[in-house]
Amino acid sequence: MKPRLFGSSGIRGLANIEITFTLSQRVGAALATQHEGGTTIIGRDARTTGPMLEAALTSGVNAAGGDVVQVGLVPTPVVAWMIRESGSESGVAITASHNPPQYNGMKVFNGDGMSLTFKEQLRLEELLENMQYKWAEWDHVGTVEEIDGIEPYVDMLGESIEIEKARTVGLDCFCGATSTLAPSAFAEFPLNTKIINAVPDGKFPAGNPEPTEESLQRLGEYMRATGSEIGFGFDGDGDRMMPVGANGVMVNPDQALAAYAGYVVERNNGGTVVTHVGTSMNVDDMVKEAGGKIVRTPVGDAFITEVMMKHKAVFGGEPVGAWVFPEHHMCPAGVLGALKVLEALDYLDQSLEEFIESAPTYPLDRAKMECPNQSKAPVMSAIGSKYRAVFKDVESVSTVDGVRLETPMGWTLIRASGTEPLIRITVEGRTRLDVEKIMDKSKQLVKQVMK
């Protein structure tokens, strides 16, 4: 059974239509009921509907006997870190991440400061569906406290990260939550930081708060104008970052993830790295070469952090820039990630370009095939059991999210679309010819099982 309310990044939808005051209040009541009161850390991003949902969430927690600590407008990882730092039972970041301003949502964290596990999501949804809230007596309702979450988080960054080389760094905060953190965090180090769009504005006048190759062109121009040698763009709630090279162009996301994964494993003399099924095999190459091990999960940072905890991983992440540093906390973090990259460059005495080029790149292709919604489940089941009729040289199989087949030439990931009547195929190969061969076999396999 899958959670119905939670997606891969928490609860998300159109504000005041899908994500309502009532839903927020119920989530707060369910959390306090589950923890028999306890303390919940609540933070929010820059969205205009954030304060409304914050008030509703707070009232729900209080009504069920729970205390609330509000940390205000902060990046999502600050909420996660504060949970474990304060010994609280849970936390909620009110955010819709990189979605347009009319959206909002809730990322819910457990007492370890990580996204709710699959089982925890189901447990919370059961409480919400059955409306089994335990309302407090009038003299046992919870309290509300407002504290500064930014200053202690900045102190933590300054004390735990070593950056000694002076560099000119360009940042784009996209008018999101990192506007409250990035200026003071980067000021802790000998960096000449140039920042744009660092005034939080929930209407996102700087454009959709998602660091992509296209949206980071603006930062690239600014970097070239200011002589910045490296740059970073952050998403709306600050749990993702994307590096930009001295030429003002966003680096290859898979290469960046692979290079850092290899670096971490080498510094730790081994260890496990967790990523999802759609990540490039260059991560496998870099991690194995450094003496480490790769574990793959379904797409979504909640799956990654759950498996990281299980395997005591030294690093985890997704190519979209959601990187997790377990020595700090179990939530992806954009500003922390940017500083950790700068720390790695210092340690290796390299430029960003040299660091990225240490990881290989491979050709990749995608395709989609029509499949009625009612046929998706049997088709995917058949693919998982009959693939050897087409693929004779499979080295390993993963069915955690679709069917991923690894061969000496590369890999294919065959997944049913969650929103359209389609089967999606992603293929990566050592060469372009390998990609074509694996794609042809993948399509052949899908056609065979659909007959």
N, C-alpha and C positions, 0 to 999 in steps of 0.2 A: 504493500500500500504506500502510495506517494502522498506527501503533504499537498493539500489543495491551495492553501493560502500562501505558503512560502514558495518562492522561486529560487533560482540559483544564487540570488543576492538579497534574500530577505523578502519582505512584503512590499510590493510596489504597485502604483497605479495612479490614476488621475486624482489630484487633490480635490476633496469635497464632493467627489463623485464615487470613486472606489475607495480611496483612503480618506475616511471621514472622521469627524470628531468622535462619533460613537464608536467606530472600530478602534480608534486609538485608546479610548477610555476602557474598552473591553480588554484590549491587550494588556494594559497596565494592571487591571484587576486580576487577570489570569496569571500574570507574573507574580503578583503579591500573594495570590491564593496558593500558587504552586510552592512558593518559598515560605509560606506561613508568615508573611510579613516581609522581613528582610529589608535590605537596602538596594535600590535600583539607581544606577547612574544614568542620567539623561542628557544628551547633547544633541545639537542640530546643525545642519548646514545653513547656507545663506538664503534658502527659499522663503518666499514671502508667507507661505502657509505654515512654516516651521513653528513659530510661536503659538499658533492656534492648536496644533497637534501636540506640542509640548505641554500646554495647559491641560488638554484632555488626558493625555497619558499620565501626567502627574496626579490628576484627580482620581483616576482609576486605581493607581497604586495606593494612594492614601486611603481611599474608601475601603480597600481590602486590608488595611492595617499595615501597609508597607511605607517605609521612609524613602524619600527621593533626594538625591543630590544632583542639582542642575549645574552643568558645567558650561552652559550657554552655547554660543556659536563657535564650534571647534571642528577640526577634521575628525572623521570617524575613528581613526586609530587612537586618538586621545581618550575617547570614551572607553575603548577596549582596555587601554593601559591603566586607566583610573580604576577600573573594576578590580583588577588583581592587586593594584597598589593599595587600595583602600580596604580590601577584604570584603567587597560587596558581593551580593548573591547574583546580581544580573545587571544588564545595562541595555540601553536602546539608543541608537543613533538615528535621528529622524532625518532621512535623506532619500533622494532618488538618484544619487550618484551623478552620472553623466547625462541623465535624461533631461529633456526640455523643462522649462520652469513651471509648466502647468502640472507636472508630476510631483509626487512625494512618496515617501514610504518609511519603513522601519527596518533597520538591521538590528536584530536581537542577539544579545551575547549572553553566554553563561558565566558562571563564577570564575572560570579560567580566563575570561576575557577573549574568548573565541566564539565565532558564530555557532548558533545552536546546531548540534549534531542532528542527523536524520531522525533518530528516535526522540530527541528533545523537541524537535519541531512537531512531530506527531502528537506528543503528549500535550503540548501547548494548544494545538488545534483542537484536540478532544475537549479540553476545558472550555475553549471558546464556543465550540459547537453545542455543548451541553449546558453552557451558561451556569456552570457549577461554582460560582464565585462565593467566597466566604467573606461576607461584609463584616466590617469591624463595628463594635459597639461605639457609641458616640464619643466615649472617653478613651478609645484605643485607635482612633484613626491616625494615619501616619503624619510625619513632619516633612517639611521642605527646607532644604538648605542650598544656598547658592555659593559656589566656590569658583576660583580661577583654576581652570585645567591647563592653561597654556604654560604658565611660568614653571610649574613642577615638571612638565613634559620637556620643556626646553632645557631645564637643569639636567634631566636624565640624558638627553642627547649630548650635551656638553661634557658630561662626566664619562660617557661610555664610548664616544667616538673620537678617534685620533686623526686629525687633519692638520698638517703643519705647513704644507706648500701653499703659497699664495697664488690663487688663480682668479681670473675674471669669469664670473658665472652669470649667465642669464636665466631668468625664471619667468614663467607665465602662469599666474594663479587663476586665470579665467574668471575672476571676480567670485571665486568660490571660497570654500572654508579654509583653504591653505593661506588665504590672505591674512588670517589671524595668527598664523604660526610661522610661515616661511621667513618673513623679515627678521624676527627675533632669533629664530633657530640658526639661520645662516650667519647672523652677526656674532655667534659664539665662536666662530672660526676665522682664521686669517684669509678671508675671501673677499674679493671686491665684487659684491653682488649687485646686479642690475635687474630690477624687477618691474614687470608691467602687469596691469590688471590686478592689482593687489588691494582693491577696495571691495569688500564683499557686497554683492548686489544680487538678490534673488531673482531678478529678471534677466540676469546674465547678458548684459549689453555687449560683452566681448565675444558673444557667440556661444553655441552649445558647449558646455564645460567638459569636453572630451579631447584629450591630446592625441590627435591623429596626424598623419603625414601632411594632410591639407591644412588643418587648423594650426599646426605648429610653424607654418611658413611665416606667419607674423612674427613669432619669436625669432626665427632664423634671420629675418631682415634686421630686427633689433640687435641681435648678436653681432652681425656683420658691421653694423653702424657703431657699436660700442667696443668692438674688438674682443668680445667674449670668446673664450676658447672651448667652453662647454655650456650646455643649457639643459633645462628640465621643464617640462610642462606637466601640470597636475590636473586631475579631474575634479568634478564638483565637490565631492566630499573628502578628497585628499587621501584616498586609499590606493591611488595609482599614480605612477609617474612614468614619463617617457623621456629618455635622453636625446639630446640634439648635439650633433658634432660641430666642430669649429667652422665648417662650411655652411652652417645654418640649416642642415638637412637632418631630419629624424633618422636615427640609426635603425637597423633591422631589429625588430623586437625579439625575434627568436634568437638572433645572434647575441643580443645583450643578455638575455636570460641564460643562455648556454655559457657565455663567458664568465658571468658571475657565479653560476653554479659550480663550474670547474674550479674557480678561484677559492670558493668557500670550502669545497671538499679537500683541496690541496692544503689549505691552511689548517684544516682540522685533522689531517692525516687519515682521511676516509670519512665515511658517513653516508647517510641516505638523503636524497633529494626527491621531493614530491612535486609532480606536475600533472597536467591533465592529458587525456588521450589524444588531443589534437595538436599537441606541441611538437615541434620539429625534432627529428632524431639527432640533430646536432647537440642537443642537451645530453642525450645518452652518450654520445662520443666524448664530450668534454668531461662528464662525470666519471665514466668508466676509466678514461685515461688517467684521471687524478686518483683513482683507487676507490671510487664510491659506487653507490648503487642507486638505481632509479625505481621509483614506484609511481604508477599512473592511476589517476582517479577520473570520475566524471568531471565535466566542465563546471567550474564554480569554486570560489575560494572557501566556501563552507566545507566542501568535500576535501579540499586540499589540507586545511588546518586539522580536520578530524584525523586524517591519515598521518599527518605529520606528528601529531600527539602520540598516536599508536606506535609509530616506528622511531620515535625520538629523533626526527629528522634534523639535519643541520641547516636546511634551507628548503623553501618551497615557493612556487609561484606560477603565474600564467604569463604568456607573451604580451598580454594587454598592459603589462606594467604593474600588476598586482603581485608584489613580492612580499614574502613573509620571513621575518628574521626572529626565530624563536628565542634567541638570547635576549631580546628586548620585550616582545609580546607576540601573541598569536593572532594578529590581525594584519592584513596587508597595509603598508604605510608608504605614502608618496614622498613626504619630506625626509623621513628616515631613510627610505630607499635611495634618494638622491645623495644624501650625505654618506651612505655606505658605499656607493659607487665612487665618490670622491676619496673616501678612505682607502679603497682598493687601489685606485690610481696612485695614491701616495705611496702605499706599501710596495707596489710593483714598479714605481717610478716610470709610469707610462702615460701616454695621452689616451683620451677616450678612443680614438681611432685605432691605436695599437692594441688596446684592450679588446675591442670588439672584433678585430681581425683575427684574434687567436682562435675564434670559433668558426667552423666551416659553414657554408650555406649550400642548400640543396634545392633543386627545382621542385615546384609544387603545383598541383592542378586540382580543380574542383569540378564536380558535375552534379546534376540532379535528375532523378527519374520519377515519373508520375507513379503514385501508388495510392489507391483509395484508403481513407483513414481506417476503415474496418479491416483492411488487409495488412496494415503495418505490423501488428504484433506477430501474426503467423509468418509473415515474410522474414522478419528479423530473426525469429526462432529458427526458421529453415536455413537462413544464411549461417547462423552459428553452428548448425549441425552438418551442413552439406558443403562447406567451403572447399573441402579436399577434392571434390569432384573437378574443381577448376584450378585451385592453387595447390601444386604438388610440393612446394618447397617452403612451407610455413615453419618458421622457427619458434614463434610464440603467438598466443592468442589472448586478447583481453576482451571481456564482455561487460566491463563495468559501466560503459556508456556506448551503446551500439556494439559493433564488432570491429575490433582492430586486429588486422593480420600483419605480422612482421615477417619479411622475407629477406634474403641476402641482398636484394636489389633495392629494398625500401619497404614502405608500408602503405596500407589502405585502411581508412576508417569509414565504415558504412553505418549510417545512423538514420533513424526515422525522424523527420521534421516534427517538432512539437507544435507547429502552428499551421502547416500546410500539408496537403495530400501528396507528400514527396518523400523519396528516399534520397538522402544526400551522401555524396562520396567525396572524400578528401584523400589525395594520393601524394606521397613524397617519395622521390627516388634519388639514387646516387647520381644518375645522369638523366637528361631529358628523355632518352630512349627508354630507360627504366620506368619513368613515369608513364609513358605512353603504353607500355606493355602491362603494367599493373592496373592502369585505368581500364584498358580493354578487358582484362580478366575480371575486374570488379563489376563492370557493366554486364558481362556475360553471366556472372554468378547471380546477379539480381534478376536478370531476365529468366534464367532457368528456374529459380524458385517461385517466380510469379506466374509461371505457366499453369 
